[in-house]
């Protein structure tokens, strides 16, 4: 496993694949590749759905179960990840989910695949930024 998917990349791949840029799609379609996903990403999608910012085409539980595909390894929050998230140097925003996702990438030594413009220049983690094809998914 080389990569950690941020919530937006994971969501786009599962719900709006047409918004995934070609370069990122090639990475996601690599044969026999596995990708990490922070457990906080499940909460992020669930919360946005709950408050009406992210409609899903089915019940949340069913959507989440289907979206955590076979090639995705769900990475739990651990004491090491939480501790790292609390001490990230020069973090560019105040989003606790982003902190936990970046810390997950750092602790597991994975490259974060993200569409988040605030994270693309963060130099204290391995990050690859992609610009979505369309801004229609809500993530």
N, C-alpha and C positions, 0 to 999 in steps of 0.2 A: 504494500500500500504506500503510494507516494503523495496522494492528494487528500485534502479535506475540502468538502463542499461547503460553501457558506449557504445560509438559508435560501437566498435568492437563486443561486445556481441550482440547488437541489429542487426548489419549487418549479423553476422554469423548465428544468429537464423533465419533471414529472407531469406538469400541467400545461405548459406552454412551450413545447420544444421548438416551435417556429421562432421564438424570441432568443434562442441560444445561438450565438455567432458560430460560424463554421469552424474556426480554430478551436473553440471550446468543445463543440460537438465532436470533433475528431478525438479529443482527449477522452471524452465521456464514452465514446464507442470503442475504445481500445479493447481488443480481445483479452479476456481473462483478467481484466483490471478490476481492482476493488478500490472503493473510495470511502474515506471516513466521513462521518456526519456527527456533529455534536448533538447530544440529547437536547440541548437548549433550542435547536432548530425546530423540533417537534412542538415545543411550547410556543415559539414565535408564530408558526403557522396557525396553531390552535387559537392563540390570543387574537390575531388579526381576523380570523374567521369569526370568533365570538363577538367582537366589537363591530362587525359588519364591513370591515375594510378588505376582506379577502373571501369572496364567495367561492365555494367549492361545488363541484358537480355531483357530490354525494355526501353522506354523513361523514363528519370529521374523523371518527374512529376508522371507518372503512377506507377513507382517503389516505390517512396516515399509514395504515397497514399496507396498502397497495403501493404507496410512494416509497416505502423503505424496501426497495427492490433487492434481489439476491446479491448484487455487486456492492451494496452499501453496508458498511460495518458501522453500527450505531455505537458511538463512543460516549460512555457515561461521564458525568462530572465527577471528578475525584478531588481529594484534598490538594493534590499538587496543581491541578488545573485552577481551582478556585484561588489558591495562594498566588499563582502566577498572574491571574487576572487582576488581582488587587494591587500588583506592583508593576504593571506594564509601563515602561518609560514612554513619556511623550505621546500618550494615546490621543488620537485625533478627534474623538467624540466621547459623549457621556452615555453611550448605549451599553448597558450591562450585558446584553446578549452578544454584542460584537466583542466585548472584552473576553467573554468566556469562549467564543469561537476562536479568536486569535490565540488565546492561551492554550486551547486544545491543540491547535496546529503547532505551537511552540513545544509543548510538552511531548507530543508524539512525533516531533520532527517531520512534519508534513508541510507541503506547500498548499496554502489556502487559495482556492479558486473562488474569485469573488466578482460581483458586478458593483460593489459598493465603492463609489468614487472617493469617499473619505478614507478608505483603507488602502487605496492603491499605492500610495507613497510611504506607507508605514514601513520604516526601515528596520524594525526590531523583530520582524518575522518574515518568512519566505512567503511572498504573496504574488499571485498572477491575477491581474485585473483584466476583465473583458467588458466591452460595451455591449449591452443587449441590442438585438436587432430592432425590437419594438419596446416601447414602454407601455405595455398594456396589462401586465399581470398583477400589479399592485404591490409587488415585492420590490 
